[in-house]
Amino acid sequence: KQEVTQIPAALSVPEGENLVLNCSFTDSAIYNLQWFRQDPGKGLTSLLLIQSSQREQTSGRLNASLDKSSGRSTLYIAASQPGDSATYLCAVRDWSGNTPLVFGKGTRLSVIA
Amino acid sequence: DGGITQSPKYLFRKEGQNVTLSCEQNLNHDAMYWYRQDPGQGLRLIYYSQIVNDFQKGDIAEGYSVSREKKESFPLTVTSAQKNPTAFYLCASSSERAEQYFGPGTRLTVT
């Protein structure tokens, strides 16, 4: 059964710092991997989707990489801002049919001004 | 605007009552999902539907029921059999194996 782990569970950084959030998964036979952001009391917002054939995706200050063979993905946030403070979740979709996403528990990020 | 709507945003019920949470999408997605989120816990899958008139149990289906009579709609009923119904409920949809989108959520409080 696929398991997704995100480390660290919480992270606090000063404004302007570049940072990396980590995601690992146990079964490398994935179809795609998706990164989400969740603000308190809100739904999830999709940030980046990486297909299994891709190595990375970029959107603005965000860059997500995927290494299927090692079961790892990283989300790089450049020049962090207080508005980046949120919980970031990683999720994978398996090859075994139209299965639902499997989520990690998230990393809670605080960017201090 | 295309998206997913959930109503109401906040819902209060007395213990022992069934309650139905609404989820509607206009993204023309085939698949729809219901998740539950509790403080300090990750998202847990309740039910999902890959096509109209068909749905599957997720990890925590006990005490919940769903229907999928229309492509756009996937209502969730929280029954009196659900022992701890107070939670934040999230609905989502996706096209086959593609990007998944979420609604704004419904916070249910049962007293």
Boltz contact constraints between the chains, C-beta under 6 A:
constraints:
  - contact:
      token1: [A, 31]
      token2: [B, 97]
      max_distance: 6.0
  - contact:
      token1: [A, 43]
      token2: [B, 90]
      max_distance: 6.0
  - contact:
      token1: [A, 43]
      token2: [B, 102]
      max_distance: 6.0
  - contact:
      token1: [A, 43]
      token2: [B, 103]
      max_distance: 6.0
  - contact:
      token1: [A, 43]
      token2: [B, 104]
      max_distance: 6.0
  - contact:
      token1: [A, 43]
      token2: [B, 105]
      max_distance: 6.0
  - contact:
      token1: [A, 44]
      token2: [B, 102]
      max_distance: 6.0
  - contact:
      token1: [A, 46]
      token2: [B, 99]
      max_distance: 6.0
  - contact:
      token1: [A, 49]
      token2: [B, 99]
      max_distance: 6.0
  - contact:
      token1: [A, 98]
      token2: [B, 50]
      max_distance: 6.0
  - contact:
      token1: [A, 98]
      token2: [B, 96]
      max_distance: 6.0
  - contact:
      token1: [A, 100]
      token2: [B, 33]
      max_distance: 6.0
  - contact:
      token1: [A, 100]
      token2: [B, 45]
      max_distance: 6.0
  - contact:
      token1: [A, 100]
      token2: [B, 48]
      max_distance: 6.0
  - contact:
      token1: [A, 101]
      token2: [B, 100]
      max_distance: 6.0
  - contact:
      token1: [A, 103]
      token2: [B, 42]
      max_distance: 6.0
  - contact:
      token1: [A, 103]
      token2: [B, 43]
      max_distance: 6.0
  - contact:
      token1: [A, 105]
      token2: [B, 42]
      max_distance: 6.0
